Amino acid sequence: MSATPRRPDPDALLALARQEGRGRLKVFLGAAPGVGKTMEMLAEARRRLAGGSDVLAGIVETHGRAETQAGIGELPVLPRARMPYRGQALEEFDLDAALMRRPQILLLDELAHSNAPGSRHPKRWQDVEELRAAPALRSGRR
């Protein structure tokens, strides 16, 4: 007897498509500055990198803390974009580079940050929304 392959359940396929429709977002919350949000994010990122995930530090705000800088460890870091503003060069998250790089996991600190004038979005959380909607980041593949 030959085994006939079973047809996939259409409802299950639709549910999977809805689930994969946008990138996933994990937010690390804390009650006050300095309580360890960024350190916990970095610790999880290092665990994921060690487990074989493609991890990229998009923006990690160290606020001058040596411990936070050390927490980045061996994580690959996305260079910041330089934005000219009133005779200065401001450094910001490089949204286009992140979209081209397509990591499985992208670290972005300080979601309430106001981006420099001339950026595509006024706030970093809006950059995150664009990243989540991008087909390139949905698959989790490079």
N, C-alpha and C positions, 0 to 999 in steps of 0.2 A: 504494500500500500504506500502510495506517495502522500506525504504530508503537504497539505495545502496551507500556505501561509495565511494567517488571519489578517483581516483588514483592520487597521487601527480604528479605534473608537473616535468618531468625529468630535463628540463632546469633549473628550479628553484632550484632543489636539487643540480645540478652541480654548480650553482652559489654560493649556500650556502657552499658547500664543499670547493670551491676555497677560499671563504672569511674566512673560519675557518682553512685554511691550516697552518697558522703560528700564533704565539702569536702576540698581538698588542703591539706597542711601542709608548709611548708618551714621547717626549723630551721637557724639559724646557730649553729654551735658554735665554741668557742674553748677553749684550754687554761687560760686565766687571765683575771681581770678586766683590762680595758683593752687587749685585743688587737685590738679592732676589730669585734666581732660586730654591735653596734648600728649602727656607721657603715656597714658593708657592707649591712645590712638597709635602712638609709635610702637609700643610693645606689641599690640595686635598686628601691626604691619610687619614687624620683624618676624613674628611667628608665621604669618602667611607667606612671607618671602622664603623662610626656611622650609616651608611646606611645598614650595614650587610655584606659588602664584607670582604673576607678573605685577609687581608693586612699584608705584612711582610716587615720590613725595612732590606734590604740585606746589603747595605752600605750607610751610611749617613755621609758625611765628615763635621764635625762641625767646623774645623779649629780653635778650642779653643773658639768659640763664645758661650757664655752662652745662648743667645737667640735661637740659632740653636739647642742646646742640649735640651732646654725646648720645642722647637717645635716638638720634637719626641713624647713628651707626653706619652700617653698610648699605642703607637704603639708597637706591638711585634717586637723584634729585633733578627735577625739571628746572633748567635755568629760567630766571625771571625775565620778563619782557621789560625793556627800558622805554618809558613813555616821556617824551619831552613835555615839560609844563613850566611856563614862566621862567625860562632860562635854566631850569634844572632838569635832571633826568630822574624820574620816579621809577621805582621797580615794582612791577605788578605781576600777578599770575598770568602766565602765557596760555590763554584759552586755546588759541589756534594750534600751538605746539602740542597741547594735551590731546586735542581732537585728532591730530595727525599721529601721535604716538600710540594711542589706543591701549592703555594699560588695562589689566583686569581690575586693579584696585588703584585708585588715585586718592591721595591724602590732600585735603584742603582744610586748613585751619581758619578760624575767624570768619565764619559765614556772614556775620553782620557788617563786615568791612565795606567801606565805601571805596569803590574803584576810582582811579585817577580820572580826571576829566579827559574825554576823548576815548575812553574804553567803550567797548561794545555795550556793556551793561553798567548801570550805576552802582549795583551792589554785587558782592561775590556770590550771594545765594542765587542770583539770577544766572551767573556763570554755571553754577551747579545744575540748575534746571536745564540749561542748554546741553550740558554734558549728559545728563540723564536721558534726554530725548534723542541724543545722537545715535544713529544706527551702529556706528563704529564701536561705541563703548558698550552697547547692549550685549553683544555676543561674548564679550570677555576674551576674545581672541585677538592676536596681533596679525 
